[in-house]
Amino acid sequence: MSATVLYRIASVLLLLFALGHTAGFLRLVPPSPEALAVRDSMNNVHFQVGGRDSSYGNFYRGFGLFNSIFLLFSAVLAWHLGTLAATAPQAIGFIGWAFCLAMLGNLALCWAYFNVVAISFSAVLALCLGWAAWIVGSLAAARS
């Protein structure tokens, strides 16, 4: 399998991950009265941070959307790396490995805090990105 194909697979998976993450956290229905009480407290208890009215519910939504944006950016980056892998693999350099390491970090967080779907996406993504980085490194070494 070529690095381009692996990066393109990663790009599509990252797009699906972003869509699933966004839909999942925005539509989360508390599964119990206790969970509903926690969600309501997160939204109803306000405090000042940096002179602004805040709540943990706002932080939850803000960081969730922040993560969605970075998943979408990562999808674009993976697609672009796929193009570079075919045209100028030496231009990728350590970025391919850094991307893989970031996904391994994401996998560790998913393992610690989230469900099997997030773990599976992260594991397959780390595999695709690591395999692609290895192929690109081999191509760049062969060309030099």
SEZA-911728 format. One record per residue: residue in three letters; residue number from 1; x, y, z of N, C-alpha, C, O, CB in turn. Coordinates in steps of 0.05 Angstrom, whole numbers. Atoms other than C-alpha are relative to their C-alpha. Glycine has a CB too. Example, Ala and Ser with C-alpha at 12.3 -4.5 7.8 and 13.67 -1.06 7.14 Angstrom:
// SEZA-911728
ATOM   residu   num   n_east   n_north     n_up   ca_east   ca_north    ca_up   c_east   c_north     c_up   o_east   o_north     o_up   cb_east   cb_north    cb_up
ATOM      ALA     1       18       -24        0       246        -90      156       18        24        0       39        24       13       -20          1       25
ATOM      SER     2      -16       -24       -1       273        -21      143      -15        22       14       -5        44       18         9          9      -29
This chain:
// SEZA-911728
ATOM   residu   num   n_east   n_north     n_up   ca_east   ca_north    ca_up   c_east   c_north     c_up   o_east   o_north     o_up   cb_east   cb_north    cb_up
ATOM      MET     1       17       -24        0         0          0        0       18        25        0       38        25       13       -19          0       24
ATOM      SER     2      -17       -24        2        27         69      -17       -7        20       23      -28        19       35        -5         14      -27
ATOM      ALA     3        4       -21      -21        35        127       32      -23        18       -8      -38        27        9        26         16        3
ATOM      THR     4       22       -17        9       -13        168      -11      -27       -13        8      -44         1       18         1          4      -30
ATOM      VAL     5       25        14       -7       -68        116       -2       -4         0       30      -27         5       40         0        -29      -11
ATOM      LEU     6        3         0      -29       -54        111       73       -8        27       10      -25        29       28        26         -9       13
ATOM      TYR     7        7       -27       -9       -57        186       82      -29         7       -9      -43        20        6        19         21      -12
ATOM      ARG     8       28        -5        9      -122        189       41      -20       -15       17      -41        -4       24        -3         -7      -30
ATOM      ILE     9       17        15      -19      -152        134       84       -2        15       26      -24        18       37        11        -29        4
ATOM      ALA    10       -1       -15      -26      -131        173      146      -17        25       -3      -32        32       16        29          7        8
ATOM      SER    11       15       -24        4      -162        236      117      -30        -6        2      -45         9       15         6         12      -27
ATOM      VAL    12       29         7       -1      -230        203      106       -8        -9       28      -29        -1       38        -6        -23      -20
ATOM      LEU    13        6         9      -28      -227        170      175       -1        24       19      -18        26       37        20        -20       10
ATOM      LEU    14        0       -25      -17      -210        238      207      -26        16       -5      -37        27       14        24         17       -6
ATOM      LEU    15       25       -14        5      -270        270      172      -23       -14       13      -40        -1       26        -4          1      -31
ATOM      LEU    16       22        15      -14      -316        214      197        2         3       30      -18         5       44         2        -29       -8
ATOM      PHE    17       -5        -3      -29      -285        220      267      -10        28        8      -24        30       29        30         -3        7
ATOM      ALA    18        9       -28       -6      -298        296      266      -31         1        0      -43        12       18        11         20      -20
ATOM      LEU    19       29         0        1      -370        286      244      -13       -15       23      -32        -6       35       -10        -11      -27
ATOM      GLY    20       10        16      -22      -383        231      294        4        13       27      -14        13       44        12        -27        0
ATOM      HIS    21       -6       -13      -26      -350        268      351      -19        24        4      -31        27       25        30         10        0
ATOM      THR    22       16       -24       -3      -388        332      337      -29        -7        5      -42         4       23         2         17      -26
ATOM      ALA    23       28         8       -4      -456        299      329       -4       -14       27      -24        -9       41        -8        -19      -23
ATOM      GLY    24        2        15      -25      -443        254      389        0        18       24      -17        15       42        22        -19        2
ATOM      PHE    25       -1       -16      -24      -424        307      439      -21        21        1      -30        30       22        28         13        3
ATOM      LEU    26       21       -20        1      -475        358      416      -28       -12        6      -46         2       16        -1         15      -26
ATOM      ARG    27       26        13       -4      -533        307      419       -1       -18       24      -20       -33       27        -7        -15      -25
ATOM      LEU    28       -1        18      -23      -512        271      482      -25         3       18      -30        25       27        26          4       16
ATOM      VAL    29       23         0      -18      -574        252      522        9       -13       26       18       -36       26       -25        -14      -13
ATOM      PRO    30       -8        12      -26      -559        241      596      -15       -26        4      -40       -27        2        -5         19       23
ATOM      PRO    31       13        26       -2      -572        167      608      -13        -6       27      -26       -27       30        21        -21       -5
ATOM      SER    32       12         5      -27      -595        174      681       -7        27       12        3        48        4        19        -16       18
ATOM      PRO    33        6       -25      -14      -625        226      728       25        13       12       27        37       12       -21         -5       22
ATOM      GLU    34      -25       -11      -11      -557        233      760       17        14      -21       28        36      -16        17        -22       14
ATOM      ALA    35      -15       -13       21      -524        248      694      -13        25       -9        0        45      -16         3        -20      -24
ATOM      LEU    36       15       -24        7      -579        298      678        6        22       20       10        45       13       -30         -6       -1
ATOM      ALA    37       -6       -19      -21      -565        332      745       28        12       -4       32        36       -1        -2        -13       27
ATOM      VAL    38      -27       -10        5      -491        337      728        0        19      -24       11        41      -22        20        -24       -6
ATOM      ARG    39        1       -18       23      -505        366      659      -13        27        7       -3        48       -1       -15        -14      -23
ATOM      ASP    40       13       -25       -8      -554        416      688       18        18       17       18        42       14       -26         -6       14
ATOM      SER    41      -19       -16      -17      -503        437      741       22        12      -17       30        35      -12        12        -18       22
ATOM      MET    42      -21       -11       18      -450        445      687      -10        24      -15        6        43      -20         9        -22      -20
ATOM      ASN    43       11       -22       15      -496        492      650      -10        23       18      -10        46       10       -23         -9      -18
ATOM      ASN    44       14       -20      -16      -529        529      708       18        13       21       12        35       30       -22        -13       15
ATOM      VAL    45      -18       -12      -19      -470        542      755       20        17      -16       36         7      -32        15        -22       17
ATOM      HIS    46      -17       -18       15      -434        604      729       21        13       19       17        14       43       -18         23      -13
ATOM      PHE    47      -23       -12      -14      -369        637      750       15        18      -20       11        16      -44        19        -22       13
ATOM      GLN    48      -15       -19       16      -322        690      725       28       -12       -7       42       -22       11         3         27       14
ATOM      VAL    49      -26         7        9      -260        672      684       10        21      -19       -2        25      -40         1        -29      -13
ATOM      GLY    50      -10       -21       18      -219        728      655      -20        22       -5      -20        34      -26         9        -12      -26
ATOM      GLY    51       20       -21        3      -276        777      667      -24        -8      -16      -41         9      -23        13         23      -12
ATOM      ARG    52       23         9       16      -326        734      628      -16       -20       16       -5       -35       32        10        -12      -27
ATOM      ASP    53       18        20      -12      -386        695      652        5       -27      -13        5       -30      -38       -29          9       -3
ATOM      SER    54       -6        27       10      -369        621      645      -15       -21       15      -26       -17       37        30         -5        1
ATOM      SER    55       10        24      -14      -394        552      662       15       -24      -11       27       -22      -33       -31         -3       -4
ATOM      TYR    56      -13        24       11      -367        482      655      -14       -10      -25       -2       -23      -42         1        -22       22
ATOM      GLY    57       14         7       24      -421        470      604       10        15      -24       13         4      -46       -30          6        3
ATOM      ASN    58      -12       -15       21      -392        526      562       27       -11       -8       34       -13      -31         2         30        7
ATOM      PHE    59      -27        11        6      -322        497      569       -3       -27      -15       12       -32      -34        15         -5       27
ATOM      TYR    60        5        26       13      -349        428      549       -7         4      -29        5        -9      -47       -23        -15       14
ATOM      ARG    61        7        -5       28      -382        455      486       23        13      -15       29         5      -38       -25         19       -1
ATOM      GLY    62      -22       -14       13      -324        501      470       23       -19       -7       33       -18      -30        10         23       17
ATOM      PHE    63      -22        18        5      -270        448      477       -9       -22      -19        8       -32      -34        10        -12       26
ATOM      GLY    64       10        20       19      -314        398      440        2        10      -28       11        -4      -46       -28         -9        7
ATOM      LEU    65       -1       -12       27      -321        444      381       29         6       -9       36         3      -32       -16         26       -1
ATOM      PHE    66      -28        -4        5      -247        462      386       13       -26      -11       28       -25      -30        15          9       26
ATOM      ASN    67      -10        26        8      -231        388      380      -11        -7      -28        4       -18      -45        -8        -22       20
ATOM      SER    68       11         5       26      -278        382      320       15        15      -22       21         4      -43       -30          8       -1
ATOM      ILE    69      -15       -16       20      -241        438      284       27       -12       -5       36       -14      -28         3         29       11
ATOM      PHE    70      -27        12        4      -174        404      296       -2       -27      -14       17       -34      -28        14         -2       26
ATOM      LEU    71        4        24       15      -201        338      271       -4         6      -29        7        -8      -47       -24        -17       11
ATOM      LEU    72        4        -8       28      -225        373      208       27         9      -13       33         2      -35       -21         22       -3
ATOM      PHE    73      -26        -9       10      -157        407      200       18       -24       -5       33       -25      -25        13         20       20
ATOM      SER    74      -17        24        4      -123        340      210       -8       -16      -25       10       -27      -38        -3        -18       25
ATOM      ALA    75        8        13       25      -165        311      154       12        14      -24       21         1      -43       -31          0       -2
ATOM      VAL    76      -12       -16       22      -141        367      108       30        -5       -1       41       -10      -23        -6         30        3
ATOM      LEU    77      -29         5       -1       -69        357      131        6       -28      -11       25       -31      -26        10          3       29
ATOM      ALA    78       -5        27       10       -73        282      118       -3        -2      -30       13       -15      -43       -19        -20       14
ATOM      TRP    79        4         0       29      -100        293       48       24        14      -14       34         3      -34       -26         15       -7
ATOM      HIS    80      -23       -15       11       -44        344       34       25       -17        2       41       -18      -17         4         26       15
ATOM      LEU    81      -23        17       -3         8        296       61       -1       -23      -21       20       -32      -31         2        -12       28
ATOM      GLY    82        2        21       21       -19        243       13        9        10      -27       22        -4      -42       -29         -8       -2
ATOM      THR    83      -10       -12       25        -6        291      -45       30         2        1       44        -4      -18       -13         27       -4
ATOM      LEU    84      -29        -3       -3        64        306      -19       14       -27       -2       36       -28      -13         7         14       26
ATOM      ALA    85      -13        27        0        79        232      -10        4        -9      -29       24       -23      -34       -17        -20       15
ATOM      ALA    86       -2         8       28        68        223      -85       19        18      -16       32         9      -35       -27         -1      -13
ATOM      THR    87      -15       -19       16       103        286     -109       26         9       12       45        14       -3       -17         24       -5
ATOM      ALA    88      -24       -10      -13       155        307      -58        2       -12       28       -1         3       48         0         31        1
ATOM      PRO    89        0        13      -27       162        256        0       20        13       19       15        13       43         5        -29       -3
ATOM      GLN    90      -20       -12      -18       224        291       26      -11        25       13        0        33       34        25          7      -16
ATOM      ALA    91       12       -24      -12       181        352       40      -16        -6       26      -21        12       42       -18         14      -20
ATOM      ILE    92       15         7      -24       142        314       93       17         0       25        8        10       46       -13        -28       -4
ATOM      GLY    93      -19         0      -22       202        304      138      -12       -12       25      -26       -33       24         9         28        6
ATOM      PHE    94        9        11      -26       186        294      212      -30         5        5      -41        -6       24        16         13       22
ATOM      ILE    95       28        -6       -4       115        321      204      -17       -26        0      -36       -29       16       -11         19      -22
ATOM      GLY    96       14        25        0        91        251      186        1       -15       26      -19       -25       36        10        -17      -23
ATOM      TRP    97       -4        14      -26       120        222      250      -14        16       22      -25         4       41        29         -4        6
ATOM      ALA    98       13       -17      -20        95        281      291      -31        -5        0      -43        -6       21         6         30       -4
ATOM      PHE    99       28         5        4        25        269      263       -7       -27       13      -27       -29       27        -8          1      -30
ATOM      CYS   100        4        27      -11        30        195      282        1         1       31      -16       -10       44        20        -20      -11
ATOM      LEU   101       -3        -3      -29        54        213      353      -24        14       12      -34         6       34        26         15        7
ATOM      ALA   102       24       -14      -10        -4        262      361      -24       -20        1      -39       -19       20        -6         24      -18
ATOM      MET   103       22        19        1       -52        207      341        3       -22       22      -17       -31       33        -3        -13      -27
ATOM      LEU   104       -5        18      -22       -19        159      390       -8        12       27      -19        -2       44        30         -9        1
ATOM      GLY   105        9       -14      -24       -30        211      444      -31         0        2      -42        -3       23        10         29        1
ATOM      ASN   106       29         0        1      -103        216      422      -10       -28        7      -30       -30       22       -10          8      -28
ATOM      LEU   107        8        27       -7      -108        140      426        2        -5       30      -16       -17       41        18        -20      -15
ATOM      ALA   108       -3         3      -29       -82        141      497      -23        14       15      -34         3       35        27         11       10
ATOM      LEU   109       22       -14      -13      -134        193      517      -27       -14       -5      -43       -16       13        -1         29      -11
ATOM      CYS   110       25        15        6      -190        155      482       -1       -25       17      -23       -32       27        -1         -7      -30
ATOM      TRP   111       -1        25      -16      -168         91      518       -7         7       29      -22        -8       42        28        -13       -2
ATOM      ALA   112        4        -7      -28      -169        127      585      -28        11        5      -40         6       27        20         20        9
ATOM      TYR   113       24       -15       -6      -233        168      577      -24        -6      -17      -46         2      -10         6         28       -1
ATOM      PHE   114       23         2       19      -277        147      518       -7       -28       -6        1       -47        7         6         16      -25
ATOM      ASN   115       12        26        6      -311         89      484       15       -14      -22       35        -4      -33       -29          4       -9
ATOM      VAL   116      -13        18       19      -292         33      437        1        12      -28       19         7      -44       -13        -27       -1
ATOM      VAL   117        0       -12       27      -311         73      375       23        20       -3       38        19      -22       -28         15       -5
ATOM      ALA   118      -22       -19        1      -263        130      391       27       -14        1       46        -6      -12        -3         20       23
ATOM      ILE   119      -25        15       -1      -209         80      410        6       -13      -27       29       -12      -35        -3        -22       22
ATOM      SER   120       -4        14       26      -219         42      345        9        20      -22       28        15      -36       -25        -14       -9
ATOM      PHE   121       -8       -20       19      -216        105      302       29         9        5       45        10      -14       -18         25        1
ATOM      SER   122      -27       -10       -6      -153        129      338       21       -21       -6       43       -15      -15         1          8       30
ATOM      ALA   123      -19        22        5      -119         61      333        5        -3      -30       28        -5      -38       -10        -26       12
ATOM      VAL   124       -4         3       29      -131         54      258       14        24      -11       31        21      -29       -28         -4      -14
ATOM      LEU   125      -13       -24        9      -111        126      247       30         0        7       47         6      -10       -13         25       12
ATOM      ALA   126      -28         1       -8       -46        117      286       15       -20      -18       38       -15      -26         3         -8       30
ATOM      LEU   127      -13        20       18       -31         54      245        4        11      -28       26         9      -39       -18        -25       -1
ATOM      CYS   128       -2       -11       27       -45         89      179       22        21       -1       39        22      -20       -27         12      -10
ATOM      LEU   129      -19       -22        0        -4        150      197       28       -10        5       47         0       -7        -8         21       22
ATOM      GLY   130      -26        11       -5        54        110      225       11       -15      -24       34       -13      -31         0        -18       24
ATOM      TRP   131       -8        15       23        56         64      165        7        19      -23       27        15      -37       -23        -19       -9
ATOM      ALA   132       -6       -19       21        53        123      117       26        15        6       42        19      -12       -23         21       -2
ATOM      ALA   133      -25       -14       -7       109        160      155       24       -18       -5       45        -9      -15        -1          9       29
ATOM      TRP   134      -22        19        5       152         97      151        6        -2      -30       29        -2      -38        -7        -27       12
ATOM      ILE   135       -4         2       29       140         90       76       13        25      -11       32        24      -27       -27         -5      -14
ATOM      VAL   136      -11       -26       10       154        164       64       29         2        8       46        11       -8       -16         24       11
ATOM      GLY   137      -28         0       -9       218        159      105       18       -18      -17       40       -11      -23         2         -8       29
ATOM      SER   138      -15        19       17       240         99       64        4        12      -28       25         9      -40       -14        -27       -2
ATOM      LEU   139       -2       -13       26       225        136       -1       20        23        0       36        25      -19       -28         10      -10
ATOM      ALA   140      -18       -23       -1       261        199       20       29       -10        3       47         2       -9        -7         18       24
ATOM      ALA   141      -27        10       -3       322        158       42       10       -12      -26       34       -10      -32         1        -21       23
ATOM      ALA   142       -8        13       26       323        120      -24        7        21      -21       24        17      -38       -22        -18      -10
ATOM      ARG   143       -5       -21       20       321        185      -64       25        17        6       35        31      -11       -24         19       -1
ATOM      SER   144      -23       -17       -7       378        218      -26       27       -15       -3       48        -4        2        -2         10       28
